Amino acid sequence: MKIPKPSWSYGMQSRARSRVGAAPAIAEAVEEAAKQGITEAIVFGKDHTGFCFYPTEKGVPHPKLQVDLTGTMTAELHKRNMKAIAYVNMMDGEAGRRRSDWLLVSASGGTCNVPEHFADLCLYSGYLEEYLMPVLKEIAEKYRVDGFFIDTMSAFRACYCPKCRELYRQYSGKEIPADPEDPEIPAYGLYKKALTEKTVIEMRSELFKINPDLKIIFKHEGGPLMPWAIPGLDQVPVSGDPRACYPWPSFMANYLSSFKITGDVFIERFLRGWGDRSGCSRETMAYKTACISAYGQRFCVGDRLHPECRMAPGSIAAMKYIVSTVDEINRRLPDCDMDLAPDFLALFPSSSVFGKNWELFGRSGRFDFDGPGSVFFGLPILLADAGFPFMIAPEMTFAEHLKKDRLLIVSGASWFDDKTNATIRNFVFNGGKVLFAETIPQLTGGQVPDYLKVSAGETPWQQAVYLPPWRKTETDEEKILCCGDVLDLRLNGATPLLYGYPQYDFTLMGGGYNSCAAEQSDVPLLTVNHFGKGKVWFLNAPVFTDYCDRALEHLAWAKTLLRKIHRPDCELVSPAGGLEVVARKSPDSRCRSFMLLHHGSLRHSLRNKPFRMTEQVILPLPEIPVVLKVRTGKNQRVTIDGKKAPGVFRKGVMEVRLKMDKTWKIVNMEEK
């Protein structure tokens, strides 16, 4: 297997006062990419300020444009047999300033139109058919680009403009709900999803009339920020720009690895904004490259051209170093067919973003650490720190990765559609194992999946629980406080396995948590139900959500739980986590490869804002002693970064001891 070369975005978000193309060196910029073996690049067609970077008859040309950036760069790419993907933003400040009736209107009646910058527009106000589609068609016809990278931004959000209100009245006879408690919210969510699907299908259809081979990507759609099956998802990669800090690059790459088509992890904020490379060290670039490459995904580098339309020296150096890092990783990987080999499959539920039955489609806050998705986010962080190989898969891909020797974990799912439920039900019935945690999902009709055999009261039982010790010798030690809602769990046929300890007198202490009660509660903490040939566990404690705070005590307790339920093939044993292992093996299991990532020594911004959450890798990295344990059944030849290394084989397990002192290492094993 080989990691794909990065894709390069020659970005040009611009304001009106900036001169564009005063001293162009476009051919030279493309030639630099060609020298590095890059085969695809993003060229800018229209930015979110609303300016087109070519002589346009349909849009608004940049007022100080001195060169046909879109056309010249596309021609230079094609001259070198490289693909040109045109960036077009669905938002448009200039259009909003010229046509206020096109502005997207919020539930409160407000609009967003930032002076000299972007504006949120409504696709159904006339903007899509009168302006945006003509611009897209013009670029496709004029330059024969190979595809579009369409930045959706706020395009699919709920809108309360007169046109949208009229459309919904025609559909339902009702008003668009504005109050979050309005009973019409679920119906509107389904309507909004269907309308968005229809819009995407029509946009694709119109562009395919010009070129049926166009690759049309809608940024973020299908990814963890917007986990839904947007039309065309089976034909193009999913792409999105995660925050440029831990754990987003590897989290995004892991998620995308569940799709059949290699995805793009689009990172554009290396330090403090577009074009700021002053503190972007080579090690920082190597780290992000490794996080993406470990899962076999493509690094789409969101660079920025100098306004003169040339590559800055820092961009050229970054391109060379990122490509050289991918090349080095490829040299270290075995030259044979290999597939990812996760021991755990973490289901990413659509309800973590869109609520029950898509009710929040078009209005939900996007998935984040402390947003609605936090009930899921702690799970992959814990699995990484535990040293277990795992895969994150949304509902649209997880069925392809279900295996009887792989534990499915479902954390934070409040709702399943019938297809997802049937897939899990059949998996368990035929011998699969599933661990549910923290929430009991409802089905479309409101019922609970019949294979769980538990239910819960309408209100939480407690706001925290103390976890029971696994060993008798721990009985007198301080018990682990797990913060978050604990369900008032009822048994409907499931067998209780563990009980937790409530807070003293079942109450808080002031504004904080109370001491641990002396006796266990009668509300189950862990249950199991045998269904067909398989088993289903339910963990009634927010262990994964609470691990967003990364308490080592939670990690140790959860690792023990997971080992009791499922015996993994691989484990990277380390003192305190901060590492990640990605496992691969050949179809005949004779060849195995493990890429180890070092997440330590990262210097983060303290401002929790998307455009500020960045990091730098600080050298030297802390040296972490680790043991890689792999159940192989036979003795193995071991190499670490291409060099022979010792290993110990005992009782069917291969053990390799090493020190993690760099951002990534590759351990390969082959049967002797």
C-alpha positions in Angstrom: 0.0 0.0 0.0 1.1 3.6 -0.6 0.0 6.9 0.9 -1.2 9.3 -1.8 0.8 12.5 -2.5 -0.8 15.6 -1.0 -3.1 17.9 -3.0 -2.3 21.6 -2.9 -4.7 24.5 -2.6 -3.5 27.7 -4.2 -5.8 29.8 -2.1 -6.8 33.4 -2.8 -9.4 34.7 -0.3 -9.1 38.5 -1.0 -10.5 41.9 0.0 -11.2 44.6 -2.6 -8.2 46.8 -1.7 -5.7 44.0 -2.3 -3.9 44.0 -5.7 -4.2 40.6 -7.3 -1.6 39.5 -9.8 0.7 42.5 -9.8 3.8 40.2 -10.4 2.4 36.8 -11.2 4.6 33.6 -11.3 1.8 31.1 -11.8 3.7 28.7 -14.1 6.5 28.6 -11.5 4.0 27.8 -8.7 2.5 24.9 -10.7 6.0 23.7 -11.7 7.0 23.4 -8.0 4.0 21.1 -7.4 4.8 19.1 -10.6 8.4 18.6 -9.4 7.2 17.1 -6.2 4.9 14.6 -7.9 1.6 16.3 -6.9 -1.1 15.4 -9.4 -4.0 17.6 -8.3 -4.5 21.2 -7.1 -7.3 23.6 -6.1 -7.5 26.8 -8.1 -9.6 29.7 -7.0 -12.7 30.6 -9.0 -14.8 32.7 -6.5 -14.1 33.4 -2.9 -16.6 34.2 -0.1 -16.0 37.9 -0.4 -17.7 37.5 -3.7 -14.9 38.1 -6.2 -14.1 36.0 -9.2 -10.5 35.6 -10.1 -11.0 35.6 -13.9 -12.6 37.8 -16.5 -16.2 37.0 -15.8 -19.5 37.8 -17.5 -21.7 36.2 -14.9 -20.0 37.2 -11.6 -18.2 40.1 -10.0 -14.5 40.2 -11.0 -12.0 41.3 -8.3 -11.7 45.1 -8.8 -7.9 45.0 -8.8 -7.4 41.7 -10.7 -4.5 42.0 -13.1 -4.3 38.4 -14.3 -6.7 35.5 -15.2 -5.7 33.5 -12.2 -8.3 30.7 -12.6 -7.7 30.2 -16.3 -3.9 30.6 -16.3 -3.4 28.2 -13.4 -5.8 25.6 -14.9 -4.0 25.8 -18.2 -0.6 25.3 -16.4 -1.9 22.4 -14.5 -3.3 20.7 -17.6 -0.1 21.3 -19.5 1.6 19.1 -16.9 -1.2 16.4 -16.8 -2.4 17.6 -13.4 -6.0 18.0 -12.4 -7.5 21.4 -11.7 -10.3 21.6 -9.1 -12.0 25.0 -9.0 -12.8 26.4 -5.5 -16.1 28.2 -5.4 -17.7 29.5 -2.2 -21.5 29.3 -1.9 -21.4 32.5 0.2 -20.9 35.8 -1.4 -20.4 39.2 0.2 -20.6 41.2 -3.0 -23.9 39.5 -4.0 -25.3 40.2 -0.6 -24.4 43.9 -0.8 -25.9 44.2 -4.2 -29.0 42.2 -3.5 -30.2 42.4 0.1 -33.2 40.2 -0.9 -30.8 37.3 -1.4 -29.5 37.4 2.3 -30.2 34.5 4.5 -32.5 35.5 7.4 -32.2 34.0 10.9 -35.2 33.1 13.1 -34.9 36.4 14.8 -35.0 38.3 11.5 -31.3 39.1 11.4 -28.8 38.8 8.5 -25.1 38.4 8.2 -23.3 40.8 5.9 -19.8 41.6 7.0 -18.5 44.9 5.5 -15.9 44.2 2.8 -16.1 40.5 3.5 -18.6 37.7 3.3 -22.4 37.4 3.6 -24.7 34.5 4.3 -27.0 34.0 1.4 -30.2 32.0 0.8 -30.0 29.5 -2.1 -33.8 29.7 -2.7 -34.1 33.5 -2.8 -33.1 33.6 -6.5 -29.3 33.6 -5.7 -28.7 30.0 -6.8 -30.4 30.1 -10.2 -29.7 33.7 -11.1 -26.1 34.0 -9.9 -24.3 31.0 -8.4 -25.1 28.4 -11.0 -24.3 30.7 -13.9 -20.8 31.3 -12.3 -20.2 27.6 -11.8 -21.3 26.8 -15.4 -19.1 29.6 -16.7 -16.0 28.2 -15.0 -16.8 24.7 -16.2 -17.4 25.8 -19.8 -14.6 28.4 -20.1 -11.8 26.4 -18.5 -12.8 22.8 -18.6 -11.8 22.3 -15.0 -11.7 18.7 -13.7 -14.0 19.4 -10.8 -15.3 21.8 -8.2 -14.5 22.2 -4.5 -17.7 23.9 -3.3 -17.4 25.5 0.1 -20.9 25.3 1.6 -20.4 27.4 4.7 -23.9 28.5 5.7 -25.6 27.6 2.5 -27.7 24.7 3.9 -28.8 26.4 7.1 -32.4 27.1 7.9 -33.6 30.4 6.4 -36.6 32.6 7.3 -36.6 34.9 4.3 -40.0 35.5 2.5 -39.2 33.0 -0.2 -38.3 30.2 2.3 -41.4 30.9 4.4 -43.5 30.7 1.2 -41.9 27.4 0.2 -42.5 25.8 3.6 -46.2 27.0 3.6 -46.7 25.4 0.2 -45.1 22.2 1.5 -46.8 21.9 4.9 -49.3 24.7 5.3 -47.4 25.8 8.4 -44.8 28.4 9.4 -41.1 27.5 9.7 -40.6 26.8 13.4 -38.4 29.3 15.2 -38.8 28.2 18.8 -36.5 25.2 19.6 -39.4 23.6 21.5 -41.8 24.0 18.7 -43.4 20.5 17.9 -42.9 21.4 14.2 -39.1 21.2 14.5 -38.8 17.5 13.6 -41.0 17.8 10.5 -39.0 20.9 9.3 -35.7 19.0 9.8 -36.9 16.2 7.5 -38.1 18.8 5.0 -34.8 20.7 5.1 -32.8 17.5 4.5 -35.0 16.5 1.5 -34.8 20.0 0.1 -31.0 20.0 0.4 -30.7 16.6 -1.3 -32.9 17.9 -4.1 -30.7 21.0 -4.5 -27.5 19.1 -4.6 -28.9 16.6 -7.2 -30.0 19.5 -9.4 -26.7 21.3 -9.1 -24.8 18.2 -10.0 -27.1 17.4 -12.9 -26.7 20.9 -14.4 -22.9 20.7 -14.2 -22.7 17.2 -15.6 -24.4 18.4 -18.7 -21.3 20.4 -19.4 -18.8 17.7 -18.3 -20.1 14.3 -17.0 -16.6 13.6 -15.6 -16.5 16.5 -13.2 -15.5 15.7 -9.6 -17.9 17.8 -7.5 -17.1 18.0 -3.8 -19.2 19.8 -1.2 -16.9 20.7 1.6 -17.6 19.1 4.9 -20.8 17.3 3.7 -20.5 13.7 4.6 -17.7 14.4 7.1 -17.9 14.4 10.9 -19.1 18.0 11.0 -22.0 17.1 8.7 -22.4 13.3 8.8 -25.1 12.6 6.2 -25.1 10.8 2.8 -25.1 13.8 0.5 -25.9 12.7 -3.1 -22.8 11.7 -5.0 -20.8 10.7 -1.9 -20.1 7.3 -3.5 -18.3 9.0 -6.4 -16.0 11.7 -4.8 -13.9 12.0 -1.7 -15.2 13.6 1.5 -13.3 16.7 2.3 -13.2 19.2 5.1 -11.0 21.4 7.1 -10.7 20.3 10.7 -9.1 22.4 13.4 -5.4 22.4 13.0 -4.8 20.9 16.4 -4.9 17.6 18.3 -6.9 15.4 17.9 -8.6 16.8 14.8 -6.2 15.8 12.0 -6.0 12.1 13.0 -9.7 12.1 14.1 -10.7 13.3 10.6 -8.4 10.9 8.8 -9.6 8.0 10.9 -13.2 8.9 10.1 -12.5 9.2 6.3 -10.7 5.8 6.3 -14.1 4.1 6.7 -15.1 5.3 3.2 -14.1 3.3 0.0 -12.7 6.5 -1.7 -9.6 8.1 -0.1 -10.6 11.3 1.6 -9.0 14.7 1.8 -8.0 16.2 5.2 -7.9 19.9 4.3 -5.7 21.8 6.8 -5.3 25.5 6.1 -4.4 27.1 9.5 -0.9 26.0 10.4 -0.4 28.6 13.1 -2.3 31.8 13.4 -4.3 32.4 10.2 -3.9 32.1 6.5 -0.4 32.5 5.3 1.2 32.7 8.7 4.1 30.3 8.7 6.3 32.2 11.1 6.0 29.5 13.8 5.2 26.5 11.7 8.2 24.3 12.2 9.1 21.4 10.0 8.3 19.0 12.9 4.8 20.5 13.1 4.2 19.9 9.4 5.6 16.3 9.7 3.3 15.6 12.6 0.2 16.7 10.8 1.3 14.8 7.7 1.8 11.7 9.7 -1.5 11.9 11.5 -3.3 12.0 8.1 -1.1 9.5 6.3 -1.3 6.9 9.1 -4.9 6.2 8.0 -4.1 6.2 4.3 -5.8 9.6 3.6 -4.6 12.5 1.5 -3.3 15.7 3.0 -5.0 18.6 1.1 -2.8 21.5 2.1 -4.7 24.7 2.3 -2.0 27.1 1.3 -2.3 30.8 0.2 -0.8 32.3 -2.8 0.9 35.7 -2.3 -1.5 38.3 -3.7 1.0 38.9 -6.5 0.0 35.3 -7.6 3.2 33.6 -6.7 4.3 31.0 -4.1 6.0 32.5 -1.1 9.3 30.9 -0.1 7.7 29.5 3.0 5.1 27.7 0.9 7.7 26.2 -1.4 9.7 24.9 1.6 6.5 23.5 3.1 5.5 21.8 -0.1 8.9 20.1 -0.4 8.9 19.0 3.3 5.4 17.7 3.4 5.9 15.7 0.2 9.2 14.3 1.5 7.5 13.2 4.7 4.9 11.3 2.7 7.6 9.7 0.6 9.5 8.7 3.8 6.4 7.1 5.2 5.9 5.2 2.0 9.5 3.9 2.1 8.9 2.6 5.6 5.6 0.8 4.8 5.7 -2.8 3.5 5.4 -3.2 -0.3 2.3 -5.4 -0.2 -1.5 -5.1 -0.1 -2.6 -4.3 3.4 -5.9 -3.2 5.0 -6.6 -1.3 8.2 -7.0 -3.7 11.1 -8.8 -2.0 13.9 -9.9 -4.0 16.9 -12.7 -1.6 17.8 -15.3 0.1 15.6 -16.6 3.3 17.0 -20.0 4.2 15.4 -20.3 7.9 14.8 -24.1 8.5 15.2 -25.8 11.1 13.0 -27.9 12.0 16.0 -24.8 13.5 17.7 -25.1 16.4 15.1 -28.6 16.3 13.7 -30.6 15.0 16.7 -33.4 12.5 16.5 -34.7 11.7 13.0 -32.7 14.6 11.4 -34.8 17.2 13.4 -31.8 19.6 13.7 -30.8 19.4 10.0 -30.0 22.9 8.9 -30.0 24.3 12.4 -27.7 22.2 14.6 -24.4 23.4 16.0 -21.6 21.6 14.3 -19.9 18.7 16.1 -17.3 19.8 18.6 -15.5 19.1 21.9 -18.1 20.8 24.0 -21.1 20.8 21.7 -23.8 18.1 21.1 -21.1 15.7 19.8 -19.1 15.7 23.0 -21.0 12.6 24.1 -19.1 10.8 21.4 -15.8 12.6 21.2 -14.3 11.2 24.4 -14.5 7.7 23.0 -11.9 7.9 20.2 -9.6 9.9 22.5 -9.8 7.1 25.1 -9.3 4.4 22.6 -6.2 6.1 21.3 -4.8 6.7 24.8 -5.6 3.1 25.6 -3.3 2.0 22.8 -6.0 0.1 20.9 -6.3 0.3 17.1 -9.8 1.6 16.2 -11.9 3.0 13.4 -14.5 5.8 13.5 -17.3 5.1 11.1 -20.6 7.0 10.4 -23.8 5.2 10.0 -23.5 5.3 6.2 -20.2 3.2 6.2 -20.0 1.2 9.4 -21.8 -1.9 8.1 -18.9 -2.6 5.7 -16.5 -2.8 8.7 -18.5 -5.1 11.1 -16.7 -8.3 12.0 -17.2 -10.8 14.7 -13.6 -10.3 16.0 -14.2 -6.6 16.2 -16.1 -4.9 19.1 -18.7 -2.3 17.9 -19.0 0.6 20.4 -22.0 2.9 20.2 -21.7 5.9 22.5 -24.0 8.8 22.6 -26.6 7.7 20.0 -30.0 9.1 20.8 -31.7 7.8 17.7 -31.2 5.2 14.9 -33.0 4.9 11.6 -34.5 1.5 10.7 -31.5 0.6 8.4 -28.9 1.2 11.1 -31.0 -0.7 13.7 -31.5 -3.6 11.4 -27.7 -3.8 10.6 -26.8 -3.9 14.3 -29.6 -6.3 15.1 -28.4 -8.8 12.4 -24.8 -8.3 13.4 -25.5 -9.3 17.0 -27.9 -12.1 16.1 -25.2 -13.7 14.0 -22.6 -13.6 16.7 -21.4 -10.0 16.9 -20.6 -8.1 20.1 -21.7 -4.5 20.8 -21.1 -2.2 23.7 -23.7 0.6 24.0 -22.8 3.5 26.4 -24.4 6.5 28.1 -27.6 6.8 26.0 -30.3 4.4 24.9 -31.1 5.1 21.2 -34.7 5.4 20.2 -36.0 4.2 16.8 -38.2 6.2 14.5 -41.4 5.0 16.2 -40.0 5.9 19.7 -39.3 2.3 20.7 -36.0 0.9 22.1 -34.0 -1.7 20.1 -35.2 -5.1 21.3 -31.7 -6.5 21.6 -30.8 -4.2 24.5 -33.4 -5.4 27.0 -33.1 -2.2 29.1 -35.0 1.1 29.3 -34.7 4.3 31.2 -36.9 6.8 33.1 -37.5 10.2 31.6 -35.2 12.0 34.0 -31.6 11.0 34.9 -31.0 9.1 38.1 -27.9 11.0 39.2 -25.6 13.7 37.8 -22.5 11.6 38.5 -21.5 8.1 39.7 -18.5 6.6 41.4 -17.2 3.6 39.5 -16.8 0.3 41.3 -13.2 -1.1 41.6 -12.3 -4.1 39.5 -10.1 -5.7 42.1 -10.9 -6.4 45.8 -7.6 -4.8 46.7 -9.0 -1.5 45.4 -12.0 -1.6 47.7 -10.6 0.8 50.3 -9.0 3.2 47.7 -10.6 6.4 46.5 -13.2 5.5 44.0 -13.3 7.1 40.6 -15.8 9.9 40.1 -17.5 9.9 36.7 -19.3 13.1 35.9 -22.4 13.4 33.8 -26.0 12.1 33.7 -26.6 8.5 34.8 -29.8 6.9 33.5 -32.5 5.6 35.8 -32.0 2.2 34.1 -34.6 -0.5 34.2 -34.0 -4.1 33.4 -36.3 -5.7 30.8 -34.5 -9.0 30.4 -30.8 -7.9 30.5 -28.5 -9.3 33.2 -26.8 -6.8 35.6 -23.1 -7.2 35.9 -21.9 -4.1 37.8 -23.4 -1.5 40.2 -21.9 1.9 40.9 -21.8 4.1 44.0 -24.0 7.1 44.2 -23.1 10.4 45.8 -23.6 10.6 49.5 -27.4 11.0 50.2 -27.9 11.1 46.4 -27.2 14.8 46.3 -24.7 17.4 45.2 -22.5 19.2 47.7 -23.2 22.9 47.0 -22.1 23.5 43.4 -20.0 20.4 43.2 -20.1 16.7 43.6 -20.6 15.0 46.9 -18.6 12.3 48.5 -19.0 8.7 47.6 -21.8 6.7 49.4 -20.7 3.7 51.4 -23.0 1.3 49.6 -23.6 0.5 46.0 -26.8 1.6 44.4 -29.5 -0.6 43.0 -29.3 1.0 39.6 -27.2 -1.1 37.2 -24.0 0.3 35.9 -23.3 -2.4 33.4 -25.7 -5.0 31.8 -25.4 -7.7 29.2 -28.0 -9.4 27.0 -27.6 -12.5 24.9 -29.3 -12.1 21.6 -29.1 -14.9 19.1 -25.4 -15.9 18.9 -24.1 -12.5 20.1 -24.0 -10.2 23.1 -25.0 -6.6 23.8 -23.6 -4.7 26.8 -24.9 -1.4 28.1 -22.6 0.9 30.1 -24.7 3.3 32.3 -22.0 5.7 33.1 -20.6 8.7 31.0 -17.1 7.3 31.0 -16.4 8.3 27.4 -18.0 11.7 27.6 -16.1 12.5 30.8 -12.9 11.4 29.2 -12.8 14.7 27.3 -11.0 15.8 30.5 -8.6 12.8 30.0 -8.4 11.6 33.6 -5.9 8.7 33.8 -8.2 6.9 36.3 -11.0 6.8 33.8 -8.5 5.4 31.2 -7.4 2.6 33.4 -10.9 1.6 34.4 -12.2 1.7 30.8 -9.2 -0.3 29.5 -10.1 -3.1 32.0 -13.7 -3.0 30.9 -12.9 -3.2 27.2 -10.4 -6.1 27.8 -13.0 -8.1 29.7 -15.5 -7.7 26.9 -13.2 -8.1 23.9 -9.6 -9.4 23.5 -7.8 -7.1 21.1 -5.2 -8.3 18.7 -3.0 -5.3 19.3 -2.2 -3.0 22.2 0.4 -0.3 22.6 1.2 -0.2 26.3 2.4 3.2 27.5 2.6 5.0 30.9 -0.1 7.6 30.2 -1.4 7.6 26.7 -0.7 10.5 24.4 0.1 8.1 21.6 -1.9 6.5 18.9 -1.4 3.2 17.0 -2.8 2.4 13.6 -2.7 -1.3 12.6 -2.7 -2.9 9.2 -2.3 -6.4 8.0 -2.2 -8.3 4.7 -5.2 -10.5 3.7 -3.3 -13.7 4.7 -2.1 -12.0 8.0 1.5 -12.9 7.3 2.5 -9.3 7.1 1.6 -6.6 9.6 2.4 -2.9 10.0 1.8 -0.5 12.9 2.2 3.3 12.6 2.7 4.9 16.0 1.9 8.6 16.4 3.3 10.8 19.2 0.8 13.4 20.4 3.0 14.8 23.1 4.8 18.2 23.5 2.2 20.2 21.6 2.0 23.9 22.3 -1.6 25.0 22.0 -3.4 28.3 21.7 -5.5 29.0 24.8 -8.2 30.7 22.9 -11.0 28.2 22.1 -11.8 29.7 18.7 -11.8 27.8 15.4 -9.4 30.2 13.7 -7.1 30.3 16.8 -7.0 26.6 17.8 -3.6 25.7 16.4 -0.5 24.1 17.8 3.2 23.8 17.4 5.3 20.7 18.0 8.1 21.5 20.5 11.4 19.6 20.4 12.8 17.6 21.9 9.7 15.4 22.2 9.3 13.6 25.6 10.8 10.1 25.3 8.0 7.6 26.1 8.9 3.9 26.6 6.3 1.6 25.1 5.6 -2.0 24.4 3.8 -3.1 21.3 1.9 -6.3 21.9 0.4 -8.2 19.0 -1.3 -11.6 18.9 0.3 -13.2 15.9 0.3 -16.9 16.7 3.8 -17.2 15.2 7.2 -15.7 15.7 7.9 -12.6 13.6 10.7 -10.7 12.0 10.6 -7.1 13.2 11.8 -3.8 11.8 11.4 -0.3 13.2 11.6 2.4 10.6 13.2 0.0 8.2 15.9 -1.3 10.6 15.9 -4.8 12.2 14.7 -4.7 15.8 14.4 -7.4 18.5 11.1 -8.9 19.6 10.0 -11.5 22.1 7.5 -14.1 21.2 5.7 -15.9 24.0 2.3 -17.6 24.3 1.2 -16.5 20.8 2.0 -12.8 21.5 4.8 -10.8 19.9 6.2 -8.1 22.1 8.4 -5.2 20.8 9.9 -2.7 23.2 10.8 0.7 21.8 11.0 4.4 22.8 8.8 6.9 21.1 11.0 10.0 20.7 9.7 11.3 17.4 6.4 12.2 15.9 5.9 8.9 14.1 7.5 5.5 13.8 6.5 2.4 11.8 6.9 -1.1 13.2 6.6 -3.9 10.6 6.2 -7.6 11.3 6.5 -10.6 9.0 6.3 -14.3 9.7 9.6 -16.0 10.0 
